[in-house]
Amino acid sequence: MKHIQSTLTELICPRCKNESLDFDNDVICCQNCQQQYEINNNIPLLFWPENIEDTSGKITDAVKAFYEENPFPNYNDLDSVGSLMQKAKEGIFAKVLDEQLPFGIKVLECGCGTGQLSIFLSIANRSVFGVDMCLNSLKLGQAFKEKYELQRVNFLQMNIFQPIFKPESFHIVISNGVLHHTHNPKLAFSSIARLVKPGGYIIIGLYHKYGRIWTDVRRLIFNLTGDKFKFLDPRIVDVNLNERKRHTWFMDQYKNPNEYKHTIGEVMGWFAENGFSFVNSIPKSSVGKKFTPDEKLFVAQPPGNALERFLVESSMIFTNSKEGGFFIMIGKKEG
């Protein structure tokens, strides 16, 4: 439990936002409001519900229940630290991100799922916090951490709308594939944006309005045929993935209870409203620009005009369907 005690200095009470947290008898106690938070499998359970009574709360509950049953992205049977690092480096973005993030910084991954990216980034002497609302997902990450005695990554349960960290605590905040499953992605972005230090960066990955079209077509076919023709999705017939991983992908892509889709221009608006400047995007927001293995992620790129962005984003109908119509945005907090 030593790592939990050391983590308390980073936290606030999600109920009253006070910093007076203490560790006592295997629970975390808020000295201000007296709220107690349990610890399960060395994971502090700091999820606190929003004060809402409309359908928004029901969406949060539904998505939480979905991922408790379908932890994402899950692990392959023979995963180790070495294989996890190798798989991460096979993805250009994760490899470039790891190469360009400085050592010794504090990183927060919001919606870490089963924790692969958090673990990968922590190996290079970074202090990484992985948070998710789903305990079953966190347990898989925590078990991997403990099996391989990884010290620089911590997993905690958190509601993205009720942060458990002090404002401006992190050099980098990452949220890939998460905000579009919340009841209000724009509000969720604002919530985690407050956790970025001035001069720090936020990285978010979202489903794209156009890039998601073929996924929507496949979803319609699956729903009409009782989930037949799964071979239409290349991930589901990938022999390098075990059955559990393929099932997890299918459920996440086609059975999720809530999903929104976005555009680069829309997210640029989020950046501006929350004090961030646009830095980069994948795909690029300018015509003729491509993301390459030697890309400088944190060097500001031209945002492109509305017409350029429309042309780039329209092409995602044909180029981004394999990865679920996903795009990534990077912003820098001003000040």
Salt bridges, closest charged atoms under 4 A:
GLU10 OE1 - LYS106 NZ 2.52
GLU19 OE1 - LYS166 NZ 3.64
GLU50 OE1 - HIS183 NE2 2.75
GLU68 OE2 - LYS64 NZ 3.37
ASP77 OD1 - ARG244 NH2 3.26
ASP79 OD1 - LYS87 NZ 2.71
ASP98 OD1 - ARG126 NH1 2.81
GLU99 OE2 - LYS95 NZ 2.61
ASP216 OD1 - ARG219 NH1 2.61
ASP216 OD2 - LYS261 NZ 3.64
ASP227 OD1 - LYS255 NZ 2.91
GLU243 OE1 - ARG246 NH2 3.11
GLU259 OE2 - ARG212 NE 3.02
GLU259 OE1 - ARG219 NH2 3.01
GLU259 OE2 - LYS261 NZ 3.50
GLU266 OE2 - HIS262 ND1 3.15
GLU273 OE1 - LYS186 NZ 3.11
GLU295 OE2 - LYS284 NZ 2.39
GLU313 OE1 - HIS208 NE2 2.45
GLU323 OE1 - ARG235 NH2 2.86
